[in-house]
Amino acid sequence: MFSKIRLLIMTAFIIGNVHASWKGAQQAIKQSNSSSRLKNLIIELVEGGYYYSALPMMKEYLTKDTKNLSSEVERAFAKMIQVVGIKQFETLPYRYLVRSRSPSIGYIMAKKLFRERKYAKALTNLKRIPSSHPVYAYARNMEATIYALKGMNRQAFEVFEECENIAVEAGNKSLKLNRDYCIAGKARAKFALKDHSQSDLLYLDISKESRIWPEILFEEAWNSFYQKNYNRTLGKLVSYKAPVFQRFFNPEVDVLNALTYLKLCLYADAKQVSDRFYKSYWNDFKKLNRYLNRTGKRFDRYYDLMVNYEQFGKTLSPLMSTLLQGVQGEVAFEVLKRQLLEANNEFERIRAKSNSAFKNFVVKNLEEAVRSQKMIIGSYIRGKLSSYYSQLYNAFEGMSYIKLEVLAQRKAKLYSFDQKDRKRGDIKYIQRNEKQYFWDFNGEFWADELGDYVFGLKSEC
């Protein structure tokens, strides 16, 4: 009974604060000084939970006010960032962002500099973020990534390990995904240092339930390939045939599959993979190229493309459907969609308010934030489609090499591609470590088996 009363009191207190903040914002808009008016509007709206309505005002404030942000605005901004994210602010010029001492702004600047490959400046911004700040763990991840890109893999490994430990010590569920990325970073660092055995063990520390595990499985396959453990590479890759991977698209999976058969001198298998790849994707690949060239950077078109696909399942080709499914499965896309939904929910709250000039003013700001969010989503979709196009382009180049190599070997060895019913496979050709065990494949994919398959093929070289 006491807990119910306490909950009612807390709810009433929150509702009271929201109403007070709405009234406070109504008073703030009447102030004559434009800078003070904007500042107080932001503070009051954020206090009331109207984060997206305050978002365009915060952008305007950052570009107009020449002073460093006050502690009140810094607090409001940090609170806003935790809800609306940082994408909306990444488009602002560096000269406006640099005025703020906010760790959140420092992280935004670091991301901008990272994309521009200005790694030294990015590191300077990252190292200013205190360990008590919510973005600290993500900052350490980015710092370690920069070291890895600069070839400083031992230092990268150490920082990735610190990043992992932060999440473990915090026990924060929201940091779990970041922790998995840091474990993957450690495995990649060991791979770069050619310590493939240790890299194997680190990859196995990532749970199959992790959102990043589908992409990690491909990296594990490459790690096995570099150890010349080709049967395990094929076993890793065959997992992608399971229905659970329907939303995962990586054309390099097929390239590595064909390349592995090539290394085992199983030329018929390599040719079959290559032929199937061309048949599946070549025509749709050309359609994708035409679509990207025709649409350019009209981000609203990409947003509409996804909306039409989600509502009606219509796209220009089967490949496009596969790619859009891949975009839907991305954590970043889910976050952007959730933020758009939150903005729409905020609109419903405001619509319930009494009609007034102030309400109309806030609605216009919120509509601007929603338009920006849709453009950000469209930009993200275009970026992913462009990335998929590049992957496909490189994959076709790789497959062309494999087809030529198979042809050369066919001439050299007079290999028969019509050979039927080859009896192949034996447990004696399988290599394993202390975290890998044997069991029989029963003809079906089971979740706990995915990623653990291994072929037993003998090399025909």
C-alpha positions as CSV (number, residue, x, y, z in Angstrom):
1,M,0.0,0.0,0.0
2,F,2.8,2.4,0.9
3,S,4.6,1.7,-2.4
4,K,1.4,2.5,-4.3
5,I,1.0,5.8,-2.4
6,R,4.6,6.7,-3.1
7,L,4.2,5.9,-6.8
8,L,1.1,8.1,-7.0
9,I,3.0,10.9,-5.3
10,M,6.0,10.6,-7.6
11,T,3.7,10.5,-10.7
12,A,1.8,13.6,-9.5
13,F,5.2,15.3,-8.9
14,I,6.4,14.5,-12.4
15,I,3.2,15.6,-14.0
16,G,3.3,18.8,-11.9
17,N,6.9,19.5,-13.1
18,V,5.8,18.9,-16.8
19,H,3.0,21.4,-16.5
20,A,5.2,23.9,-14.7
21,S,7.8,23.6,-17.4
22,W,5.3,24.2,-20.1
23,K,4.1,27.3,-18.4
24,G,7.7,28.4,-17.8
25,A,8.3,28.0,-21.5
26,Q,5.2,30.1,-22.2
27,Q,6.7,32.9,-20.0
28,A,10.2,32.6,-21.5
29,I,8.9,33.3,-25.0
30,K,7.7,36.7,-23.8
31,Q,11.2,37.9,-22.8
32,S,12.6,40.8,-24.9
33,N,16.2,39.6,-25.0
34,S,16.4,37.1,-27.9
35,S,19.4,35.2,-26.4
36,S,17.8,34.8,-23.0
37,R,14.5,33.9,-24.5
38,L,16.0,31.1,-26.5
39,K,18.1,29.8,-23.6
40,N,15.2,29.7,-21.2
41,L,12.9,28.2,-23.7
42,I,15.4,25.3,-24.2
43,I,15.8,24.8,-20.5
44,E,12.0,24.8,-19.7
45,L,11.1,22.5,-22.6
46,V,13.8,20.0,-21.8
47,E,12.7,20.1,-18.1
48,G,9.2,19.3,-19.3
49,G,10.4,16.4,-21.5
50,Y,9.8,18.1,-24.8
51,Y,13.2,17.2,-26.1
52,Y,12.4,17.1,-29.8
53,S,10.5,20.4,-29.7
54,A,13.6,22.0,-28.1
55,L,16.0,20.4,-30.6
56,P,15.8,23.1,-33.4
57,M,16.1,25.8,-30.7
58,M,19.3,24.2,-29.4
59,K,20.8,24.1,-32.9
60,E,19.9,27.8,-33.3
61,Y,21.4,28.6,-29.9
62,L,24.6,26.8,-30.7
63,T,25.0,28.7,-34.0
64,K,24.0,32.2,-32.7
65,D,25.4,32.6,-29.2
66,T,29.1,33.4,-29.3
67,K,29.7,32.6,-25.6
68,N,30.5,29.3,-24.0
69,L,27.3,27.5,-22.9
70,S,26.2,28.2,-19.3
71,S,26.0,25.3,-16.9
72,E,22.2,25.3,-17.1
73,V,22.3,25.0,-20.9
74,E,25.0,22.3,-20.7
75,R,22.8,20.2,-18.3
76,A,19.8,20.6,-20.6
77,F,21.9,19.7,-23.6
78,A,23.4,16.6,-22.0
79,K,19.8,15.5,-21.0
80,M,18.6,16.2,-24.5
81,I,21.4,14.2,-26.1
82,Q,20.5,11.1,-24.1
83,V,17.1,11.1,-25.7
84,V,17.4,12.5,-29.2
85,G,20.9,11.2,-29.8
86,I,23.8,13.0,-31.5
87,K,22.9,12.6,-35.2
88,Q,20.9,15.8,-35.3
89,F,24.0,17.8,-34.2
90,E,26.6,16.1,-36.3
91,T,25.7,18.3,-39.3
92,L,26.6,21.5,-37.4
93,P,29.9,23.1,-38.5
94,Y,32.9,22.4,-36.2
95,R,33.3,26.1,-35.4
96,Y,30.0,26.1,-33.5
97,L,30.5,22.9,-31.6
98,V,34.0,23.8,-30.5
99,R,32.6,26.6,-28.2
100,S,31.0,24.1,-25.8
101,R,32.9,22.4,-23.0
102,S,30.2,19.6,-22.9
103,P,31.6,16.1,-23.0
104,S,28.7,15.2,-25.3
105,I,29.7,17.9,-27.7
106,G,33.3,16.7,-27.4
107,Y,32.1,13.2,-28.5
108,I,30.2,14.7,-31.4
109,M,33.3,16.6,-32.5
110,A,35.4,13.4,-32.2
111,K,32.9,11.5,-34.4
112,K,33.0,14.3,-37.1
113,L,36.8,14.3,-37.0
114,F,37.0,10.5,-37.1
115,R,34.9,10.5,-40.3
116,E,37.3,13.1,-41.7
117,R,40.2,10.8,-40.7
118,K,41.7,13.6,-38.5
119,Y,42.6,11.1,-35.9
120,A,45.0,13.2,-33.7
121,K,42.3,15.9,-33.2
122,A,39.7,13.2,-32.6
123,L,41.8,11.7,-29.8
124,T,42.3,15.1,-28.2
125,N,38.5,15.5,-27.9
126,L,38.0,11.9,-26.7
127,K,40.6,12.2,-23.9
128,R,38.7,15.2,-22.5
129,I,35.7,13.1,-21.7
130,P,35.6,12.3,-17.9
131,S,35.1,8.7,-16.8
132,S,31.9,9.6,-15.0
133,H,30.2,10.7,-18.2
134,P,27.6,8.4,-20.0
135,V,29.5,8.5,-23.3
136,Y,32.9,7.5,-21.7
137,A,32.7,3.8,-22.7
138,Y,31.8,4.7,-26.3
139,A,34.6,7.2,-26.3
140,R,37.1,4.5,-25.3
141,N,35.8,2.3,-28.0
142,M,36.4,5.0,-30.6
143,E,39.8,5.7,-29.2
144,A,40.8,2.1,-29.4
145,T,39.5,1.9,-33.0
146,I,41.7,4.9,-33.9
147,Y,44.7,3.2,-32.6
148,A,43.8,0.1,-34.6
149,L,43.4,2.1,-37.8
150,K,46.9,3.7,-37.1
151,G,48.4,0.2,-36.8
152,M,49.0,0.6,-33.1
153,N,47.4,-2.8,-32.4
154,R,48.9,-3.5,-28.9
155,Q,47.7,-0.1,-27.6
156,A,44.3,-0.7,-29.3
157,F,44.0,-4.1,-27.5
158,E,44.7,-2.5,-24.1
159,V,42.1,0.3,-24.6
160,F,39.5,-2.2,-26.0
161,E,40.1,-4.3,-22.8
162,E,39.5,-1.2,-20.7
163,C,36.3,-0.5,-22.7
164,E,35.1,-4.1,-22.0
165,N,35.8,-3.8,-18.3
166,I,33.8,-0.5,-18.0
167,A,30.7,-2.3,-19.1
168,V,31.3,-5.3,-16.9
169,E,31.9,-3.1,-13.8
170,A,28.9,-0.8,-14.6
171,G,26.6,-3.8,-15.0
172,N,24.7,-1.6,-17.5
173,K,22.5,-3.4,-20.0
174,S,22.8,-0.4,-22.4
175,L,26.6,-0.9,-22.5
176,K,26.3,-4.6,-23.3
177,L,26.4,-4.1,-27.1
178,N,29.4,-1.7,-26.7
179,R,31.1,-4.3,-24.6
180,D,30.7,-6.9,-27.4
181,Y,32.1,-4.4,-29.9
182,C,35.1,-4.0,-27.6
183,I,35.6,-7.8,-27.3
184,A,35.5,-7.9,-31.1
185,G,38.0,-5.1,-31.2
186,K,40.4,-7.2,-29.1
187,A,40.0,-10.2,-31.4
188,R,40.7,-8.0,-34.4
189,A,43.8,-6.5,-32.8
190,K,45.1,-10.1,-32.2
191,F,44.3,-10.9,-35.8
192,A,46.3,-7.9,-37.0
193,L,49.1,-9.1,-34.7
194,K,48.9,-12.5,-36.5
195,D,48.0,-14.2,-33.2
196,H,45.2,-16.1,-34.8
197,S,44.8,-18.7,-32.1
198,Q,44.1,-16.1,-29.4
199,S,41.9,-14.2,-31.9
200,D,39.8,-17.4,-32.2
201,L,39.3,-17.7,-28.5
202,L,38.3,-14.0,-28.1
203,Y,35.7,-14.3,-30.9
204,L,34.2,-17.2,-29.0
205,D,33.7,-15.0,-26.0
206,I,30.9,-13.1,-27.9
207,S,27.5,-14.6,-27.2
208,K,25.5,-15.9,-30.1
209,E,22.7,-13.8,-28.7
210,S,24.6,-10.6,-29.3
211,R,23.4,-8.3,-32.1
212,I,26.8,-8.2,-33.6
213,W,27.4,-12.0,-33.7
214,P,26.2,-12.4,-37.4
215,E,28.9,-10.1,-38.6
216,I,31.5,-11.6,-36.2
217,L,30.9,-15.1,-37.7
218,F,32.3,-13.9,-41.0
219,E,35.4,-12.5,-39.3
220,E,35.8,-15.9,-37.5
221,A,35.7,-17.6,-40.9
222,W,38.5,-15.3,-42.2
223,N,40.5,-16.1,-39.1
224,S,40.2,-19.8,-39.8
225,F,41.1,-19.2,-43.4
226,Y,44.4,-17.5,-42.4
227,Q,45.2,-20.5,-40.2
228,K,44.6,-22.7,-43.3
229,N,41.8,-24.4,-41.4
230,Y,39.6,-24.3,-44.5
231,N,37.1,-26.9,-43.3
232,R,36.3,-24.7,-40.3
233,T,36.0,-21.6,-42.7
234,L,33.4,-23.5,-44.7
235,G,31.6,-24.6,-41.6
236,K,31.4,-21.0,-40.3
237,L,30.0,-19.8,-43.7
238,V,27.4,-22.5,-44.1
239,S,25.6,-21.1,-41.0
240,Y,24.5,-18.1,-43.1
241,K,22.1,-20.4,-44.9
242,A,20.0,-20.7,-41.8
243,P,16.7,-18.7,-41.8
244,V,17.8,-16.7,-38.8
245,F,20.3,-14.9,-40.9
246,Q,17.7,-13.7,-43.4
247,R,18.4,-10.0,-42.5
248,F,22.2,-10.3,-42.8
249,F,23.7,-9.5,-46.2
250,N,27.4,-9.6,-46.9
251,P,28.4,-10.7,-50.5
252,E,31.9,-11.3,-49.3
253,V,30.5,-14.5,-47.6
254,D,30.1,-16.0,-51.1
255,V,33.5,-14.8,-52.2
256,L,35.3,-16.3,-49.2
257,N,33.3,-19.5,-49.7
258,A,34.5,-19.8,-53.3
259,L,38.0,-18.8,-52.4
260,T,38.1,-21.5,-49.7
261,Y,37.0,-24.2,-52.2
262,L,39.7,-22.9,-54.5
263,K,42.4,-23.3,-51.7
264,L,41.2,-26.9,-51.3
265,C,41.5,-27.4,-55.1
266,L,37.8,-28.3,-55.2
267,Y,37.3,-26.4,-58.4
268,A,33.8,-27.7,-59.2
269,D,32.5,-26.3,-55.9
270,A,34.3,-23.0,-56.4
271,K,32.8,-22.7,-59.9
272,Q,29.3,-23.6,-58.6
273,V,29.4,-20.8,-55.9
274,S,30.7,-18.3,-58.4
275,D,28.0,-19.1,-61.0
276,R,25.3,-19.0,-58.4
277,F,26.5,-15.6,-57.2
278,Y,26.4,-14.1,-60.7
279,K,23.0,-15.6,-61.4
280,S,21.6,-14.3,-58.1
281,Y,22.9,-10.7,-58.1
282,W,24.3,-9.5,-61.5
283,N,21.1,-8.0,-63.0
284,D,19.8,-6.6,-59.7
285,F,23.3,-5.1,-59.1
286,K,23.0,-3.1,-62.3
287,K,19.5,-1.9,-61.2
288,L,20.9,-0.8,-57.8
289,N,23.6,1.2,-59.6
290,R,21.0,3.0,-61.8
291,Y,18.8,3.7,-58.8
292,L,21.6,5.2,-56.7
293,N,22.7,7.4,-59.7
294,R,19.2,8.5,-60.4
295,T,18.2,9.3,-56.8
296,G,21.5,10.9,-55.7
297,K,21.3,12.6,-52.4
298,R,17.6,13.2,-52.3
299,F,17.3,11.6,-48.8
300,D,13.5,11.9,-48.7
301,R,13.3,9.4,-51.6
302,Y,15.3,6.8,-49.6
303,Y,13.0,7.4,-46.6
304,D,10.0,6.9,-48.8
305,L,11.6,3.8,-50.3
306,M,11.8,2.2,-46.8
307,V,8.3,3.3,-45.8
308,N,6.8,1.7,-49.0
309,Y,8.8,-1.5,-48.4
310,E,7.6,-1.7,-44.7
311,Q,4.0,-1.0,-45.6
312,F,3.6,-2.8,-48.9
313,G,6.7,-5.0,-49.4
314,K,7.3,-3.3,-52.7
315,T,10.8,-2.7,-54.1
316,L,12.5,-2.6,-57.5
317,S,14.1,-6.0,-57.2
318,P,14.6,-9.1,-54.9
319,L,18.1,-7.8,-54.2
320,M,16.7,-4.4,-53.0
321,S,14.3,-6.3,-50.7
322,T,17.3,-8.2,-49.2
323,L,19.3,-5.0,-48.7
324,L,16.4,-3.2,-47.0
325,Q,16.0,-6.2,-44.7
326,G,19.6,-5.8,-43.9
327,V,19.1,-2.1,-43.1
328,Q,16.2,-2.9,-40.9
329,G,18.3,-5.3,-38.9
330,E,20.9,-2.6,-38.1
331,V,21.0,-1.4,-34.5
332,A,21.6,2.2,-35.6
333,F,18.6,2.1,-37.9
334,E,16.4,0.8,-35.1
335,V,17.6,3.7,-32.9
336,L,16.8,6.3,-35.6
337,K,13.3,4.8,-36.0
338,R,12.7,4.7,-32.3
339,Q,13.7,8.4,-32.0
340,L,11.2,9.3,-34.8
341,L,8.5,7.4,-32.9
342,E,9.3,9.3,-29.7
343,A,9.1,12.6,-31.6
344,N,5.6,11.5,-32.9
345,N,4.6,10.6,-29.4
346,E,5.7,14.0,-28.2
347,F,3.5,15.6,-30.9
348,E,0.5,13.7,-29.5
349,R,1.2,15.2,-26.0
350,I,1.4,18.7,-27.4
351,R,-1.7,18.3,-29.5
352,A,-3.7,17.6,-26.3
353,K,-2.7,21.1,-25.1
354,S,-5.1,24.0,-25.4
355,N,-4.8,25.9,-28.6
356,S,-2.5,29.0,-28.4
357,A,0.1,30.9,-30.4
358,F,2.8,29.3,-28.2
359,K,1.4,25.8,-29.0
360,N,1.6,26.6,-32.7
361,F,5.2,27.8,-32.2
362,V,6.3,24.6,-30.5
363,V,4.5,22.4,-33.1
364,K,6.4,24.1,-35.9
365,N,9.7,23.4,-34.1
366,L,8.7,19.8,-33.5
367,E,7.7,19.4,-37.2
368,E,11.2,20.7,-38.2
369,A,12.8,18.2,-35.9
370,V,10.7,15.4,-37.4
371,R,11.6,16.5,-40.9
372,S,15.3,16.5,-40.0
373,Q,15.0,13.0,-38.4
374,K,13.4,11.7,-41.6
375,M,16.2,13.1,-43.6
376,I,18.8,11.5,-41.3
377,I,17.0,8.2,-41.7
378,G,17.0,8.7,-45.5
379,S,20.7,9.6,-45.4
380,Y,21.5,6.5,-43.3
381,I,19.6,4.3,-45.8
382,R,21.5,5.8,-48.7
383,G,24.8,5.2,-46.9
384,K,24.0,1.6,-46.3
385,L,22.8,1.0,-49.9
386,S,26.0,2.7,-51.2
387,S,28.0,0.5,-48.9
388,Y,26.2,-2.6,-50.1
389,Y,26.9,-1.5,-53.7
390,S,30.6,-1.2,-53.0
391,Q,30.7,-4.6,-51.4
392,L,28.9,-6.1,-54.4
393,Y,31.3,-4.4,-56.8
394,N,34.3,-5.8,-54.9
395,A,32.7,-9.2,-54.6
396,F,32.1,-9.4,-58.4
397,E,35.8,-8.5,-58.9
398,G,36.8,-11.3,-56.5
399,M,34.5,-13.7,-58.3
400,S,36.0,-12.8,-61.6
401,Y,39.4,-13.7,-60.3
402,I,38.1,-17.0,-59.0
403,K,36.4,-17.9,-62.3
404,L,39.7,-17.2,-64.2
405,E,41.7,-19.2,-61.7
406,V,39.2,-22.1,-61.9
407,L,39.5,-22.0,-65.7
408,A,43.3,-22.0,-65.6
409,Q,43.3,-25.0,-63.2
410,R,40.8,-26.8,-65.4
411,K,43.1,-26.4,-68.4
412,A,46.2,-27.4,-66.3
413,K,44.7,-30.5,-64.7
414,L,42.0,-31.4,-67.2
415,Y,39.7,-31.4,-64.2
416,S,36.2,-32.8,-64.9
417,F,33.4,-30.5,-63.6
418,D,30.8,-33.2,-64.3
419,Q,32.1,-35.5,-61.6
420,K,29.0,-36.9,-59.7
421,D,28.5,-38.4,-56.3
422,R,31.9,-37.8,-54.9
423,K,32.2,-39.5,-51.6
424,R,34.0,-36.9,-49.4
425,G,34.4,-35.9,-45.8
426,D,36.1,-37.4,-42.8
427,I,36.6,-36.4,-39.2
428,K,40.3,-36.8,-39.5
429,Y,40.5,-33.6,-41.6
430,I,39.0,-31.5,-38.8
431,Q,41.1,-29.2,-36.5
432,R,39.7,-27.8,-33.2
433,N,40.7,-25.9,-30.1
434,E,39.7,-26.3,-26.4
435,K,36.5,-24.4,-26.8
436,Q,35.3,-26.5,-29.8
437,Y,33.5,-29.9,-29.6
438,F,32.1,-32.6,-31.9
439,W,28.5,-33.6,-32.6
440,D,26.6,-34.9,-35.6
441,F,24.7,-32.6,-38.0
442,N,21.1,-33.8,-38.2
443,G,20.1,-32.0,-41.4
444,E,18.5,-29.0,-39.7
445,F,19.9,-25.7,-38.4
446,W,19.6,-25.3,-34.6
447,A,20.3,-22.0,-32.9
448,D,22.9,-23.5,-30.4
449,E,24.8,-25.1,-33.3
450,L,25.1,-22.1,-35.6
451,G,28.7,-21.0,-36.1
452,D,30.0,-24.3,-34.8
453,Y,29.8,-26.4,-38.0
454,V,33.0,-27.7,-39.6
455,F,33.4,-29.6,-42.9
456,G,35.5,-32.7,-43.2
457,L,36.8,-32.3,-46.7
458,K,40.1,-33.5,-48.0
459,S,42.2,-31.1,-50.1
460,E,42.5,-32.3,-53.7
461,C,45.6,-30.2,-54.3
